[in-house]
């Protein structure tokens, strides 16, 4: 799930595809909300007004890893 959020940049019901849902073994966006909430509690994802995005901490770590 975290990999999907990192890949897309932001994740919402509007930008997730059926292929994305199949890869994470879900049939609809609502099924992944508990997982996203857990990632928020772990400070790995942040909730934006209409979508979820990687935590700024993860983005900075990803940039450091590519240097």
FENPE-V23273 format. One record per residue. RES is the residue in one letter. PHI is phi as a letter, one per 40 degrees, with the letter a starting at -180 (* if undefined). D_CENTER is the distance of its C-alpha to the mean C-alpha in whole Angstrom. Layout:
res->RES phi->PHI d_center->D_CENTER
res->RES phi->PHI d_center->D_CENTER
This chain:
res->X phi->* d_center->6
res->X phi->c d_center->5
res->X phi->d d_center->7
res->X phi->c d_center->5
res->X phi->c d_center->3
res->X phi->c d_center->6
res->X phi->c d_center->8
res->X phi->c d_center->8
res->X phi->g d_center->8
res->X phi->b d_center->6
res->X phi->b d_center->5
res->X phi->a d_center->8
res->X phi->c d_center->11
res->X phi->c d_center->13
res->X phi->b d_center->11
res->X phi->c d_center->10
res->X phi->c d_center->13
res->X phi->c d_center->15
res->X phi->c d_center->15
res->X phi->d d_center->11
res->X phi->c d_center->12
res->X phi->c d_center->15
res->X phi->c d_center->13
res->X phi->b d_center->12
res->X phi->f d_center->15
res->X phi->b d_center->14
res->X phi->b d_center->16
res->X phi->a d_center->15
res->X phi->d d_center->11
res->X phi->d d_center->13
res->X phi->c d_center->13
res->X phi->c d_center->10
res->X phi->d d_center->10
res->X phi->c d_center->12
res->X phi->c d_center->9
res->X phi->c d_center->7
res->X phi->c d_center->10
res->X phi->c d_center->11
res->X phi->c d_center->8
res->X phi->c d_center->10
res->X phi->c d_center->13
res->X phi->c d_center->13
res->X phi->g d_center->12
res->X phi->c d_center->9
res->X phi->b d_center->6
res->X phi->b d_center->9
res->X phi->c d_center->10
res->X phi->b d_center->11
res->X phi->d d_center->14
res->X phi->b d_center->13
res->X phi->a d_center->9
res->X phi->b d_center->6
res->X phi->b d_center->6
res->X phi->c d_center->6
res->X phi->c d_center->9
res->X phi->d d_center->12
res->X phi->c d_center->14
res->X phi->c d_center->11
res->X phi->c d_center->12
res->X phi->c d_center->16
res->X phi->c d_center->16
res->X phi->c d_center->14
res->X phi->c d_center->17
res->X phi->c d_center->20
res->X phi->c d_center->19
res->X phi->c d_center->20
res->X phi->c d_center->23
